[in-house]
Each structure stands twice: as C-alpha cells, then as structure tokens.
C-alpha cells in the first residue's frame, strides 16, 4: 500500500504523505516503523516526505 502511495505521489506531485489522528499504539508504531515524524499539533498527526518514504521502503 505504501509503495503504491509513493508511485501515486510522484504521478500527482505530492511532496509528503500524512497519517491523521494516530490515536492508537498500533498506528503510532506503524508511523515510527516507516519513518514518519510527529507533527506538533493537538491531533496526533504524522508526516513523511515521499522521497524519504520511498527510500525507507527499498
């Protein structure tokens, strides 16, 4: 799934991919595993540049 998102992000010129409202430990663990960074806001959002995600998946 993440691989498909990186391909689509190149096609549609997206610079980053986010996870909104990561409220459970499972989602937080997933975000950390693939290199997402926590955004400093009250919504527990995580973000990763698409180039970094692509590198992490290789």
Secondary structure, DSSP 4 states (H G I P E B T S, - for coil): -HHHHHHHHHHTT--EEEE----SHHHHHHHHHTT-EE-SSTT--EEEEHHHHHHHH-
